[in-house]
Amino acid sequence: MKIKSVIEFLQEVENNHAVQMYRGQGRMEWELIPSIARINLRELPMKYDGGWRSIEKDLLNRFMKHAVRYITREPKSKIEWMINAQHHGVPTRLLDWSTNPLKALYFAVENPNHDDTDGVVYLFSPSSWRSTAESLGEEELVLTAFHSAFINERIAAQEGCFTIFPFSRKMEDDDFVAMQDGFCPQNDVISMVKLAVEADSKEEIRKQLNRLGVSDSNMFPDLDGVAKDIRRQFGCF
């Protein structure tokens, strides 16, 4: 079955009412993998003997060096620094989710450039869940889901939560493993439902979501969101 309307989507959500986290993606073929895993190690200008740990440390240090000039509330932990970095496009081990299914559906349909293919919404029931970022260790051994303090308006608007991917237990095994139903990194069994969103229905679903108040300007409550909303009204994507 492919989702063709908001009502059909909500019926599927109701059928899986125990689900806690939702993530929408514009293309079915995209894996559930963190942005740091998309870095091509062979193309980096320097060698990182410590693998992904060294790369993450360098990314965060570079971000922190410059971010202190612009932030009004300094993050309290490494995890909060990662959330801020993720928010501004720096690759991290985090994957964004939402506790609101309609806001996940928005991300499955919001970009008209992907209307040529089916989108997808993942319904995830984590086996390991932390109520705050402060309860996380520096390096979790399994993929872990957690709520974050609403450290910026965008996280609040999107009702954001996260999963953090673990580093491999073996230093020589430096690949991240994409999430999928029945399996996740470090062999932790997970439960996840994958709902396809029909390509031909994306435009109509966008209109339905907009009528329900799930729009660009509400999902991105800043000037970026306002500009995105204006561009869409004039057919500029």
C-alpha positions in Angstrom: 0.0 0.0 0.0 1.2 3.5 -0.8 0.0 6.6 1.1 -2.1 8.9 -1.1 -3.5 11.3 1.5 -3.1 12.6 5.0 -6.1 10.7 6.1 -4.7 7.4 4.8 -1.4 8.2 6.6 -3.1 8.9 9.9 -5.0 5.6 9.7 -1.7 3.8 9.3 -0.3 5.7 12.3 -3.3 4.7 14.3 -2.7 1.1 13.4 0.8 1.5 14.8 -0.1 3.6 17.9 2.8 2.4 20.0 5.3 4.1 17.7 7.3 7.0 19.4 9.4 8.5 16.6 8.8 9.4 12.9 11.1 10.4 10.1 10.1 11.4 6.5 12.4 11.3 3.5 11.7 12.5 0.0 13.1 9.4 -1.8 12.6 5.8 -0.9 16.1 4.7 -1.8 17.8 7.0 0.7 19.2 5.0 3.6 18.7 5.8 7.3 22.2 6.8 8.0 23.8 9.8 9.7 25.3 12.6 7.6 28.9 12.0 8.9 28.8 8.5 7.2 28.5 10.3 3.8 32.0 11.7 4.1 34.3 10.1 1.6 37.4 9.2 3.6 39.5 8.8 0.5 38.9 12.5 -0.5 39.8 14.1 2.8 42.9 16.3 2.6 44.5 14.7 5.7 44.7 11.3 7.2 42.7 10.6 10.4 44.5 7.7 12.2 41.7 7.6 14.8 39.0 6.9 12.2 35.6 8.4 12.7 36.3 9.4 16.2 39.1 11.7 15.0 36.9 13.1 12.2 34.0 13.8 14.6 36.4 15.6 17.0 37.8 17.7 14.3 34.4 18.6 12.9 33.1 19.7 16.3 36.2 21.6 17.3 36.0 23.6 14.1 32.3 24.3 14.6 32.8 25.3 18.3 35.7 27.6 17.4 33.5 29.8 15.2 30.0 29.2 16.8 30.8 30.9 20.1 30.6 34.3 18.3 27.0 33.7 17.2 25.2 31.6 19.9 23.4 33.2 22.8 23.2 30.0 24.9 26.3 27.9 25.1 25.6 24.1 24.8 26.0 22.2 28.1 27.5 19.0 26.6 29.1 17.4 23.6 25.7 16.1 22.6 24.2 19.6 22.6 27.1 20.8 20.5 26.4 18.0 18.1 22.7 19.0 17.9 23.7 22.6 17.1 26.2 21.5 14.5 23.6 19.3 12.9 21.1 22.1 12.8 23.6 24.2 10.8 24.6 21.5 8.4 27.8 20.1 9.9 27.9 16.3 9.5 27.3 14.4 12.8 26.4 10.9 14.1 22.8 12.2 14.7 19.7 11.4 12.7 16.7 13.8 13.1 13.3 12.4 14.0 10.0 13.9 15.2 7.5 12.9 17.8 4.8 14.3 15.5 3.8 12.0 12.6 2.4 14.9 10.4 5.7 16.8 10.7 7.5 13.7 9.5 5.1 13.4 6.6 5.9 17.0 5.7 9.6 16.0 5.1 8.5 13.2 2.8 6.7 15.5 0.5 8.0 19.0 1.0 10.5 19.2 -1.8 8.8 19.2 -5.3 12.2 18.3 -6.9 11.6 14.8 -5.6 8.0 14.5 -6.9 9.3 12.0 -9.5 9.7 9.2 -7.0 7.9 7.8 -3.9 8.8 9.2 -0.6 8.8 7.4 2.7 7.9 7.8 6.4 9.6 5.6 9.0 7.7 4.7 12.2 10.3 3.7 14.8 9.9 2.1 18.2 13.3 2.4 19.9 14.4 -0.3 22.3 16.8 2.1 24.0 15.3 5.6 24.9 16.7 8.5 26.9 14.4 11.3 28.1 17.2 13.9 27.9 20.5 14.4 26.2 22.1 14.8 29.5 21.6 11.1 30.3 23.7 10.1 27.3 27.2 8.9 27.7 30.1 10.3 25.5 30.0 7.1 23.4 26.8 5.0 23.4 27.5 1.4 22.5 24.2 0.9 20.7 22.0 3.1 18.6 20.1 5.2 21.1 17.1 7.4 20.8 16.7 10.6 22.9 14.8 13.7 23.5 16.6 17.0 23.4 16.0 20.2 25.2 14.5 22.7 22.7 17.8 24.5 22.3 16.5 26.4 19.2 13.2 27.3 17.7 13.4 24.9 14.8 13.7 21.8 17.1 10.7 23.1 19.0 8.6 23.7 15.9 9.5 20.3 14.4 9.0 18.5 17.8 12.4 17.1 17.2 14.1 14.1 18.8 17.2 12.1 17.6 19.0 8.9 17.3 22.8 8.8 17.8 24.7 6.2 16.0 27.5 4.3 17.8 31.0 4.0 16.7 32.1 0.4 15.9 33.4 -1.6 18.8 36.3 -2.6 16.5 38.7 0.2 15.5 39.4 -1.5 12.1 35.7 -1.7 11.3 34.9 1.9 10.6 31.7 1.8 8.6 28.3 3.0 9.9 25.4 0.6 9.3 22.1 1.9 8.1 19.0 1.4 10.2 16.4 -1.1 8.9 13.6 -3.1 10.4 14.8 -6.0 12.6 18.4 -4.8 12.8 20.5 -1.7 13.6 24.1 -1.0 14.4 25.8 -3.2 17.0 23.2 -6.0 16.4 20.5 -4.3 18.5 17.1 -5.5 17.3 14.7 -2.7 16.4 11.1 -2.4 15.3 10.3 -0.1 12.4 7.5 0.3 9.9 8.2 1.8 6.5 5.3 3.6 4.8 5.7 4.5 1.1 4.2 7.9 0.0 3.0 7.8 -3.6 4.9 10.2 -5.9 1.8 11.3 -7.8 0.1 12.3 -4.5 2.9 14.4 -3.0 1.5 17.7 -4.3 -1.9 17.1 -2.9 -0.5 16.0 0.4 1.5 19.2 0.6 -1.8 21.2 0.2 -3.5 19.1 2.8 -0.7 19.6 5.3 -0.7 23.3 4.6 -4.4 23.5 5.5 -3.6 21.7 8.7 -0.9 24.3 9.6 2.1 22.1 8.7 3.9 24.5 6.3 7.3 25.9 5.6 6.9 29.0 7.7 5.7 26.9 10.7 8.3 24.1 10.4 11.1 26.7 10.0 10.2 29.5 12.3 12.9 31.9 11.1 13.7 34.0 8.1 14.8 30.8 6.2 11.3 29.4 6.6 9.7 32.7 5.6 11.9 32.9 2.4 11.1 29.2 1.6 7.4 29.9 1.9 7.7 32.9 -0.4 9.7 31.0 -3.0 7.1 28.2 -3.0 4.3 30.7 -3.6 6.1 32.0 -6.7 7.0 28.5 -8.0 10.7 28.8 -7.1 11.9 25.6 -5.4 
